Amino acid sequence: MATSISSMRGAEDLAGYIARNYRGRVVEVGVGYYSQVAGLLAAQGLQVTLTDREERLVAGLKVEKDDIFSPRLELYRGAGLIYSIRPPLEIQLAIGVVAAEIEANVLIRPLMEEVARLPGFSRRLVNWGRASFYLYGRDKHNATETAGSSLRKAEKLMK
């Protein structure tokens, strides 16, 4: 699949992991102009919603305009996974708030060692083929935590 930038190392493995473990709908936050993973997921039958600051088409895929800090929750509801590739810490924290609200898992492929601690989630490093990423699942001890309390905790961590 052609993209507007070069291929990411492990993109096929990352998409393979997601397709193997999730069905239905997934959401990518902050797609930018890199759509290889989303294209691979769509080709495997997943419904992929892409979000970014501007609405546009990237490699034939529609990107929905959304601000993760003031999200349109209808874009996320029903998704089993919210994922992002190389997001900064503040975006990771905002993704955690949305994921807590809709009860989805989170997958972060960080740029370097920039990995957030998401309130209400447990985190584990996954090495899958050539892809390394962090998978966040709802922490059963904090399952009753609300999105509002998650946001307050996230804001404290950012200070």
C-alpha positions in Angstrom: 0.0 0.0 0.0 1.4 3.4 -0.9 1.6 6.0 1.7 2.8 9.6 1.7 5.8 8.8 3.8 8.1 5.8 4.1 7.0 2.6 5.8 7.2 2.3 9.5 9.3 -0.6 10.8 6.9 -3.3 12.1 3.7 -1.8 10.6 2.5 -5.1 9.3 3.2 -6.8 12.7 1.4 -4.0 14.5 -1.6 -4.3 12.2 -1.5 -8.1 12.5 -1.6 -7.9 16.3 -4.6 -5.6 16.3 -6.5 -7.6 13.7 -5.8 -10.8 15.6 -7.0 -9.4 19.0 -9.8 -7.0 18.1 -13.0 -7.2 16.0 -15.4 -4.6 14.7 -14.2 -1.0 15.1 -10.9 0.5 16.1 -10.0 4.2 16.2 -6.6 5.8 15.4 -5.9 9.1 17.0 -3.6 11.7 15.4 -3.2 9.8 12.1 -1.3 12.7 10.4 -0.3 11.6 6.9 0.8 8.1 7.9 -2.0 5.6 7.2 -0.2 2.3 6.5 -1.4 0.6 9.7 -5.0 1.8 9.2 -5.0 0.6 5.6 -3.7 -2.8 6.6 -6.5 -3.1 9.3 -9.2 -2.0 6.8 -7.9 -4.6 4.3 -8.3 -7.3 7.1 -12.0 -6.3 7.6 -11.8 -4.0 10.6 -13.8 -0.8 10.6 -11.2 1.9 11.1 -12.0 5.4 12.2 -9.1 7.9 11.7 -9.0 11.2 13.6 -6.8 14.3 13.4 -7.1 18.0 13.6 -8.2 18.4 10.0 -10.7 16.4 8.0 -9.2 15.0 4.8 -8.4 11.9 2.8 -5.2 10.1 3.4 -4.3 7.2 1.0 -8.1 6.9 0.2 -9.1 6.7 3.9 -11.3 9.4 5.4 -9.9 11.3 8.4 -12.5 12.7 10.8 -11.8 16.1 12.3 -11.5 15.8 16.1 -9.8 17.3 19.1 -8.9 14.5 21.5 -8.9 17.1 24.3 -12.6 18.0 23.5 -13.6 14.8 21.7 -16.7 14.0 19.7 -17.4 10.8 21.6 -19.7 9.4 18.8 -16.4 8.8 16.8 -15.2 6.5 19.6 -18.2 4.8 21.0 -18.4 1.1 20.1 -14.6 0.8 19.5 -12.8 -1.9 21.3 -9.4 -0.2 20.8 -8.1 3.3 20.5 -4.5 3.4 19.1 -2.0 6.0 18.3 1.5 6.0 16.7 4.1 8.3 18.2 1.7 10.6 20.2 3.2 13.0 22.8 2.4 12.4 26.5 -0.4 14.9 26.7 -2.3 13.2 23.8 -1.7 9.8 25.4 -3.3 11.0 28.6 -6.3 12.4 26.7 -6.7 9.1 24.9 -6.8 7.4 28.3 -9.7 9.6 29.4 -11.7 8.9 26.2 -10.9 5.1 26.4 -12.1 5.1 30.1 -15.3 6.8 29.0 -16.1 4.3 26.3 -14.5 1.2 28.0 -11.9 0.6 25.3 -8.3 -0.6 25.4 -5.5 1.7 24.4 -2.4 0.8 22.3 0.4 3.3 22.1 3.4 3.0 19.7 5.7 5.6 21.3 8.4 7.6 19.5 11.0 6.8 22.1 10.5 6.3 25.8 7.7 8.8 26.0 5.1 6.5 27.6 2.3 7.8 29.9 0.8 6.2 32.9 -2.9 6.2 32.3 -5.1 6.3 35.4 -7.4 3.3 35.7 -5.4 1.2 33.2 -2.7 -1.4 33.6 0.1 -1.2 31.1 2.3 -3.8 29.5 5.0 -3.8 26.8 4.2 -6.0 23.9 6.9 -7.2 21.4 5.1 -8.7 18.4 7.3 -9.5 15.5 9.1 -6.3 14.6 6.6 -4.2 16.4 7.0 -3.0 20.0 4.1 -1.1 21.7 2.3 -0.6 25.0 -1.1 -2.1 25.5 -3.3 -0.6 28.2 -6.3 -2.6 29.7 -8.8 -1.5 32.3 -7.3 -2.0 35.7 -9.9 -4.2 37.5 -9.1 -2.5 40.8 -10.1 0.9 39.3 -12.9 -0.3 37.0 -15.4 2.0 38.7 -13.3 5.1 38.2 -15.1 7.7 36.1 -13.7 9.6 33.1 -13.8 12.8 35.1 -11.7 11.4 37.9 -9.3 9.9 35.3 -9.0 13.4 33.7 -8.2 15.0 37.1 -5.5 12.3 37.8 -4.1 12.8 34.3 -4.0 16.6 34.7 -2.0 16.1 38.0 0.5 13.8 36.3 1.0 16.5 33.6 2.0 19.1 36.1 
